[in-house]
């Protein structure tokens, strides 16, 4: 028997009973969306003018032989073929890949070690001083850092004076002028600059780890190493991903430290793609080849960074 209040509507009836948006509702929604786009429009215009347009022009220039002034001549993919077959350009790209070890892997590894040691002293005035000292190299202008390290690593610099004082004068050399040590010396400068950034990011990540996880690990008999591998590292996956992303981009796009400290010498030992792009475009007037090298550098950055981003989010590459 049907109730006086009527039977409850079925699933199909409830779907049919959904209110249909009126014209007034659609108008208000469209107006709200339009207002949001108006707020975003200035940023979109700036991004299109100063990022998307130069990127499109770089892609266009890479297909031409152009000196920046005269008439451009279409060459297709010839500039890209030059990038991948010229031994000097391949060596320059290889230098940037070597710098990834110094700019990225070493700062992240040392940052994990330092962050683990200072994790317990990040509160209070002493913790503030420690964080400030660690982050100081990131605040110093890279030009000033390059000049300071050039003095330190010169033939009569402080590092060689200390080595001679310790009786290791045979080891002393012009570190930035030696073919064997110039690139590692530039890498050490980059590692010093980026170590503080990685350490601060990792210390911040460690402060968010639940202390109960460490207590549970200790109850299970885990020592400091096992505790670090089982609790700390998995919990810092996103922070490590950020550190690797930032430092790898810094390594591949490095320019100022190299330009100030060695100007790419001796020979091509410390020349990196950013510096070579500058030389090709503004000194040798090979705008097309410089643009092709810039596009290859961009693709190399994406090839290194995108898998790291996916892994840091827990996705399969």
Beta strands, then each sheet from edge to edge (+ up, - down):
strand 1: 64-65
strand 2: 73-74
sheet 1: 1+ 2-
end
